[in-house]
Amino acid sequence: LINKLAVETNSKEAAWYRNEFLGNGNDIFDIIWARPEINAAPPDNPSIHFRTIDWWVMRSDFKDKNKVLVAGKAGMNDDPHHGHLDIGHFVVYWQGEYFIQDIGRRGSYDEKYFDDARFDYPQASSIGHNVLYVNGEKQISGKLYKQAYNYDVGGELIEFRTTEEQDYVIMDPSNAYPKKELRKWRRHVLLDKPEITLVLDEVHANPGALIEVRFHPGVNYKVEGDLALLEGEEGKMAIIPLTNQDYNINPGKHASQFVNATNDFFWVDYIDAEVKAKD
C-alpha cells in the first residue's frame, strides 16, 4: 500500500521509507502497485507530531540504533474496536530493544477482546501502560459496547517542539480519568539527544493521595535501592526518580489470561515509582 501512497502523493519521504525498511518487495501488493520510481529522500526532521491523532515520535536518526527513540500518545479514548486506555503512555527504544515497552497484543486476541471485557486485560487497560494512577484510579473509555460515544474522554497534546539538540512534548491526559482522585495531570517528555530522556509529571490530587507512576520494562531489570536498572543485550539504562519527597520503587506483575482458554497464561512485569501527594 505504501507504494501506492508514495506514487499518488509524489512523496520522496514515503518512497525512502519503502526502500529502506520494506525490503525487496515480495508481497502481492508489490505486483498490484509497483515500487515508486521517484527520487527518494528521508524527512528533513526525524521527529514528528501526528496532529490529527496526537501521537508523537522523537528521535535523532531513523536508522542509528545507538540513538534513543521515544514515542507516545495523547488523543482520545474513543476507539470501540482495538482501543487501549493509554493516554499519556510512552515507550523508549534503544540498541534494537524496547527498554520501556508497550505490552501491546502479547497473547492472541479472543472474542471477548471486542466487547467491554477487554478493559480487564492489561494489554488494553491503563494498568498495562506506562501512565500513572492516583489512589488506583484507572482511565476510562469514551465508547463502551452498545453505548453512545463520549467525545470528552481522552487527552490532548498541548505543545510539541523539535530541534537538532532536543525534542519536547507536553500532554494533558486528565480527561482520560473519572477525575474523582486525579484532578489534573500534565506529562512533559524531553529527549536530550541522542540518549537522555526526562519525564516530568505534574499531578494535582488530594493531600496524602498515593501516586503510582508505572513503567513496563522490555528487558531484564532489577530494583536497587532508589532506582531501577534495565539491562538489554547491548546496553544498560536506569530509571532514576527525581523528587524532593520520600518515594518507593516497587516491582510488580500482571497476571495475563485471555478468556479463551486456548491462550497461554503469562506474567507481565512492571515497575512502580510511588509517592504521596503533598499536604
C-alpha positions as CSV (number, residue, x, y, z in Angstrom):
1,L,0.0,0.0,0.0
2,I,2.8,2.4,0.7
3,N,3.9,2.0,-2.9
4,K,0.5,3.4,-4.0
5,L,0.6,6.2,-1.4
6,A,4.1,7.3,-2.4
7,V,3.2,7.4,-6.1
8,E,-0.1,9.2,-5.7
9,T,1.3,11.8,-3.3
10,N,4.7,12.0,-5.1
11,S,6.2,11.7,-1.7
12,K,10.0,11.3,-1.7
13,E,9.8,10.6,2.1
14,A,7.3,7.7,1.6
15,A,9.5,6.3,-1.2
16,W,12.6,6.5,1.0
17,Y,10.7,4.7,3.8
18,R,9.6,2.0,1.5
19,N,13.1,1.5,0.0
20,E,14.9,1.5,3.4
21,F,12.6,-0.6,5.6
22,L,10.3,-2.8,3.5
23,G,12.9,-5.0,1.7
24,N,12.9,-6.1,-1.9
25,G,9.2,-6.4,-2.2
26,N,7.7,-9.9,-2.1
27,D,4.2,-9.1,-1.3
28,I,1.2,-9.5,-3.6
29,F,0.6,-5.7,-3.3
30,D,4.1,-5.1,-4.9
31,I,2.6,-6.6,-8.0
32,I,-0.7,-4.6,-7.8
33,W,1.1,-1.4,-7.0
34,A,4.7,-1.3,-8.3
35,R,7.5,0.3,-6.4
36,P,7.7,4.1,-6.8
37,E,10.4,5.4,-9.2
38,I,10.5,8.9,-7.8
39,N,13.6,10.2,-6.1
40,A,13.7,9.1,-2.5
41,A,14.9,11.1,0.4
42,P,14.5,10.9,4.2
43,P,12.4,13.5,6.0
44,D,14.3,16.7,7.0
45,N,13.4,16.1,10.6
46,P,13.1,12.5,12.0
47,S,10.8,13.7,14.8
48,I,7.1,14.2,14.2
49,H,3.8,15.1,15.8
50,F,0.8,13.4,14.1
51,R,-1.6,16.2,14.6
52,T,-5.0,14.6,13.9
53,I,-4.5,11.8,16.5
54,D,-1.9,13.5,18.8
55,W,0.7,10.7,18.6
56,W,4.3,11.7,18.5
57,V,7.8,10.3,17.9
58,M,11.1,11.9,19.0
59,R,14.5,10.7,17.7
60,S,17.8,11.9,16.4
61,D,18.1,9.4,13.4
62,F,16.0,6.9,11.6
63,K,18.5,4.0,11.5
64,D,21.2,4.5,14.1
65,K,20.3,2.1,16.9
66,N,22.8,3.9,19.2
67,K,20.4,6.9,19.4
68,V,17.3,6.7,21.6
69,L,13.8,6.9,20.2
70,V,10.9,8.0,22.4
71,A,7.3,7.8,21.3
72,G,3.9,8.3,22.9
73,K,0.4,9.4,22.6
74,A,-2.3,11.8,23.8
75,G,-5.5,11.8,21.8
76,M,-8.9,10.4,22.7
77,N,-10.1,7.2,24.4
78,D,-12.9,6.6,21.8
79,D,-11.8,3.6,19.7
80,P,-14.6,1.0,20.1
81,H,-12.7,-1.9,18.5
82,H,-9.0,-2.1,19.2
83,G,-8.6,0.9,21.5
84,H,-6.4,0.8,24.6
85,L,-6.7,3.1,27.6
86,D,-3.3,4.6,27.3
87,I,-3.4,8.4,27.1
88,G,-0.1,9.8,28.3
89,H,1.7,6.5,27.6
90,F,5.2,6.4,26.1
91,V,7.9,3.9,25.1
92,V,11.7,4.1,24.9
93,Y,13.6,2.2,22.2
94,W,17.4,1.9,22.1
95,Q,20.0,-0.6,20.8
96,G,17.4,-2.6,18.9
97,E,15.2,-3.2,22.1
98,Y,12.3,-1.5,23.9
99,F,13.7,-0.7,27.3
100,I,10.3,0.8,28.3
101,Q,7.8,-1.2,26.3
102,D,4.2,-1.3,25.2
103,I,3.0,-4.8,26.1
104,G,0.7,-4.5,23.0
105,R,-1.2,-7.6,21.9
106,R,1.1,-10.1,23.6
107,G,-1.2,-13.1,23.6
108,S,-3.8,-13.6,20.9
109,Y,-7.0,-11.6,20.8
110,D,-10.1,-13.6,21.6
111,E,-13.8,-12.9,21.2
112,K,-14.1,-11.1,24.5
113,Y,-11.5,-8.6,23.5
114,F,-14.0,-6.9,21.2
115,D,-16.5,-6.0,24.0
116,D,-16.1,-4.3,27.3
117,A,-14.3,-7.3,28.9
118,R,-11.1,-6.2,27.1
119,F,-10.6,-3.5,29.6
120,D,-9.9,-6.2,32.2
121,Y,-6.9,-7.3,30.1
122,P,-3.7,-5.5,31.0
123,Q,-3.0,-5.2,27.2
124,A,-5.9,-2.8,26.9
125,S,-6.4,-1.4,30.4
126,S,-4.4,1.6,31.7
127,I,-2.9,-0.7,34.3
128,G,-0.9,-2.3,31.5
129,H,0.5,1.0,30.1
130,N,3.2,3.5,31.2
131,V,0.9,6.0,32.7
132,L,0.1,7.0,36.3
133,Y,-2.7,6.4,38.9
134,V,-3.9,8.3,41.9
135,N,-5.3,6.0,44.6
136,G,-5.6,3.3,42.0
137,E,-8.0,5.3,39.7
138,K,-7.7,4.0,36.1
139,Q,-8.5,5.5,32.8
140,I,-12.0,5.1,31.3
141,S,-13.3,4.5,27.7
142,G,-15.3,7.1,25.8
143,K,-17.0,4.3,23.8
144,L,-18.4,1.2,25.6
145,Y,-20.2,-1.7,23.9
146,K,-23.6,-0.7,22.6
147,Q,-23.4,2.7,24.3
148,A,-23.1,6.2,22.8
149,Y,-19.8,7.9,22.3
150,N,-18.5,10.3,24.9
151,Y,-16.2,12.6,22.9
152,D,-14.9,14.3,26.0
153,V,-13.0,11.3,27.3
154,G,-9.3,11.5,26.5
155,G,-6.3,13.8,26.4
156,E,-4.6,16.4,24.3
157,L,-1.2,17.3,23.2
158,I,-0.5,20.8,24.3
159,E,2.9,21.5,22.7
160,F,5.4,19.8,20.6
161,R,8.9,21.2,19.8
162,T,11.8,19.7,17.9
163,T,15.4,20.8,17.3
164,E,18.6,19.2,16.4
165,E,19.6,19.1,20.1
166,Q,16.4,18.4,21.9
167,D,12.7,17.4,21.4
168,Y,10.0,18.3,23.9
169,V,6.3,17.5,24.3
170,I,3.6,18.3,26.8
171,M,0.5,16.1,27.1
172,D,-2.6,16.6,29.3
173,P,-4.3,13.2,29.9
174,S,-6.5,14.5,32.7
175,N,-9.9,13.9,31.0
176,A,-9.0,10.2,30.3
177,Y,-9.8,9.6,34.0
178,P,-13.0,9.9,36.0
179,K,-11.3,12.7,38.0
180,K,-12.5,11.5,41.3
181,E,-9.0,11.0,42.6
182,L,-6.8,12.5,39.9
183,R,-7.7,16.2,39.4
184,K,-5.2,17.1,36.8
185,W,-2.1,15.6,35.2
186,R,0.3,17.0,32.7
187,R,3.2,15.0,31.4
188,H,6.3,16.6,29.9
189,V,8.8,14.5,28.0
190,L,12.2,15.8,26.9
191,L,14.6,13.9,24.7
192,D,18.1,15.4,25.2
193,K,19.6,13.9,22.0
194,P,20.9,11.4,21.5
195,E,20.3,9.4,24.6
196,I,18.8,11.0,27.7
197,T,15.0,11.0,28.3
198,L,13.5,13.2,31.1
199,V,9.8,12.7,32.1
200,L,8.2,15.3,34.3
201,D,4.8,14.6,35.8
202,E,2.6,17.4,37.2
203,V,-0.1,15.8,39.3
204,H,-2.9,17.5,41.2
205,A,-4.6,15.4,43.8
206,N,-5.9,15.5,47.4
207,P,-3.1,15.7,50.0
208,G,-1.8,12.3,51.0
209,A,-3.1,10.6,47.9
210,L,-0.9,7.8,46.6
211,I,0.5,8.5,43.2
212,E,1.9,5.5,41.2
213,V,4.0,6.1,38.1
214,R,4.2,2.9,36.1
215,F,6.9,1.6,33.7
216,H,6.8,-1.7,31.8
217,P,10.4,-2.9,31.2
218,G,11.1,-4.6,27.9
219,V,14.4,-6.0,29.0
220,N,15.8,-7.7,32.1
221,Y,15.7,-5.4,35.2
222,K,16.3,-5.2,38.9
223,V,15.4,-2.7,41.6
224,E,18.4,-1.5,43.5
225,G,17.7,1.0,46.3
226,D,16.1,4.1,44.9
227,L,16.4,3.3,41.2
228,A,15.7,0.6,38.7
229,L,18.4,-0.8,36.4
230,L,17.4,-2.1,32.9
231,E,19.8,-4.4,31.1
232,G,19.5,-5.2,27.4
233,E,21.6,-7.3,25.2
234,E,23.8,-4.4,24.1
235,G,23.3,-1.7,26.6
236,K,22.0,-0.6,30.0
237,M,19.7,2.1,31.3
238,A,18.5,3.3,34.6
239,I,15.1,4.7,35.8
240,I,16.0,7.4,38.3
241,P,13.1,9.2,40.0
242,L,13.8,12.8,41.0
243,T,11.6,14.3,43.7
244,N,12.1,16.2,46.9
245,Q,9.8,13.8,48.8
246,D,10.2,10.3,50.0
247,Y,9.4,7.7,47.4
248,N,9.5,3.9,46.8
249,I,10.2,1.8,43.8
250,N,8.2,-1.4,43.7
251,P,8.3,-4.2,41.1
252,G,5.1,-6.0,40.2
253,K,3.5,-8.4,37.8
254,H,0.2,-8.5,35.8
255,A,-1.4,-11.9,35.5
256,S,-2.5,-12.2,31.9
257,Q,-5.0,-14.8,30.8
258,F,-7.4,-14.1,27.9
259,V,-10.9,-15.6,28.4
260,N,-10.3,-18.0,25.5
261,A,-8.6,-20.9,27.3
262,T,-6.5,-21.8,24.3
263,N,-4.3,-18.8,25.0
264,D,-1.4,-19.3,27.3
265,F,-1.2,-17.7,30.7
266,F,1.8,-15.5,31.3
267,W,3.1,-12.7,33.6
268,V,3.9,-9.2,32.6
269,D,6.5,-7.3,34.7
270,Y,6.1,-3.6,35.7
271,I,7.9,-1.1,38.0
272,D,6.0,1.5,40.0
273,A,7.5,4.6,41.4
274,E,5.3,5.6,44.4
275,V,5.0,9.0,46.1
276,K,2.3,10.7,48.3
277,A,0.8,14.0,47.2
278,K,1.9,16.9,49.3
279,D,-0.2,18.3,52.1
